Amino acid sequence: MVERAAGVSYRDYVTANVFEPAGMHRSGFFRMDHVEPDVAEGTDPIVEDGIVTGWRRNIYSYPPLGSPDGGAHVTAADLVSFHRSLSEGRLLGDDLTASMTEPKEDLRPKGKGMHRRGFAFEFEVTATGEVVTYWKEGINVGASGILQHDPASDMTFVVLSNRESGAWEPIEMIERMILRSDRSDDRS
């Protein structure tokens, strides 16, 4: 749809309309058959009976050149820059930004509040509907990552890993140490 509407390839459209205006200068759609400086290769352990017996790369997990269903390479700093550009209305304008950063549909109860979904982000909200945090995560063989924003502290953080399950433990630690400590009574 993007290609038909814009008259350019998906990759060119995203580069010109997302990466460039958001200041994502180290992000792109890199070919899997070329070595790209500063791009980590995704690997995951092969586990048999609880023991790591080898490692596998993720070369068959997404297209050889990124497409709409995956394969864009980004840095943590570029994702923070993306969020800043989005939240300041520079990518979508004020009305679309507001719509993109608000919860739309209940997913399941979470503590005293609710886990909700929106157009791109997922949200944790209190019982009164106040957004506690929102995030976007990505996962594939040999890759995991999350961009998360805490509106109360205006803190945005990103964790990227070259393992499928590598991002989740650091995220949980950050949430326990920083985001949850001062609001634990509201969220239990």
N, C-alpha and C positions, 0 to 999 in steps of 0.2 A: 504494500500500500504506500509506504514512504517513497519507494522508487518511482511508482506510477505518479504520485501526486507531485513530487519534487523534480522529476525528470533527471535525476542523478542516482548513482548507486547508493545503497544504504550506508556503506562505509564513508563515502564522500560526504553524504548528508550529515551524519553524526559528527564527523571531524569538523565540518564547517559550522554546524549549528549547536553543537554541544561542547566538544573538546576545546575548540578555539575560543569561543566567547567565555567559557568557564575558566580559561587559563590552565587547561589540562595539557601542558606542553610535553609531558613525557608519556602520554597515553596514546594508544593506537591499535590498529588491527594488524598484527605482525604475523608473517607467514611462519608456519610450524617447521618448514624445511630450511629456514635460515636461522643462523644464530644471531639473536638480537641482544646487544649489550644491555646489561642490567635487568634482563627478564629471567626470572627464576623458572626452572623446569619443574613441573608438578610431578611428584612421586608419592606413592602410597605403599605401605608395607603389605607383604603377603604373609598372612598369619595362619598358621596351622597349629591347632591344639594350644592356642595362646602364646605361641612362639613365633617371632619374626623369622621367616625362612628365606626371604628375598624381598626385592622391591620391584614395582612396576611403574612405568611412566604413563602419563595420561595422553599420549599422542593420538589415540583413537577415540577420545572422549568428546571431541568437538571438531568442527571443520578445520582443514589445513589453513584456512584464512578466515578470520572472524566473520560472523554473520549475525543476524538479529537474535538467534537463539543462543549465542555465546561466542566467546573467543576474543573479546576486546581485552586488552591488557592495560591496566591502570596502576598508578602508584597510590600509596596512602595519602600523600600530600595532594595529589590531583583530585582524589575523592573529597577531601576536605574543601578544596577550592570549588569543586562542583557544588557541594552543599551550600557553601557561602553564596555562590552565584545564583543558585536556585532560590534560597531563602530571601535574598535581596531583590528578587523579581527580575533579574537580568536575563534569565533564560526564557521565562514564560509570561512575564508581566504579572501584575498584582493579583488579578482575579483567578487566573489559572494556577498561580503559585499557591494561593490560599486553598483552592480546591485540592491541589496535589498534596498539601501538607495537613489535611484534616481527615480524621477517621470517617469511614462510610458505613461499615457493616460489622456487626458483632461476629466474632469467630468462636470464642469460648470464654467462660469465666476465668479470671486470673486473680488470685487472692481476693481482696474485697472489690476489685474492679473488673475490667474486661480486657481481653485481647481482641483488637479490632483490626480490620483491613481497610486500606484506602486504594487509590489508583496505582500507586507504586510502593508505598511504604506500609509497614505494619505498625500498630500502635498499642501501647499499654495505657489504659485510662483508669482513673479512679472511679469510684461508685457514682460520683457526681458528674462524670464525663470530662474531667480535666486531663489533658494529655500529660502523662508522666514521662514517656520517652517514645521515640519512633525510630524505625530502622529499616534498612534494606540489606538483605543478605544474599550471598551467592555461593553455590557449591557445585563442584564437579569432581570427578576423579582427579586427585592431585592438586586441588585448589579449593580454598574456602576463604570467605571474607565477609565483613560486615561494616557498614557505615551506620552509626547510631548517633542520635541527637537527644539531648536532655534539655527541654525548654526552660526549666526552672533555673538552671545554672548557665544556660546558653552554651553548653559544652557539646562539641561534636568530636567523636573519635572514630578511628578506623583501625581494624585489625585485618591483615592479609596473611595468608599462609600458603605454602606450596604443598600442603597435605589436605586431603578431603576433610578431616576432622580437626585440623590444626588451629583454627581460629576460635573454637568455642570455649576452651578452657581459659584463655586470656580474657575473652569477653566476660565470662562469669566472674573472674577475679576483678576486673574493672568495675563491673556493676556492684559487686559486694563492697569494694573499697571506696568508691567515689560516689556513684549514683544513688545507692541505696542507704547509705549510712545515716543520712539526715532525714529520711522519710520512711524508715522501716515500719513505723506504726501505721502509716497510711496504706501500706501495700501488703501487709501480711494476710 
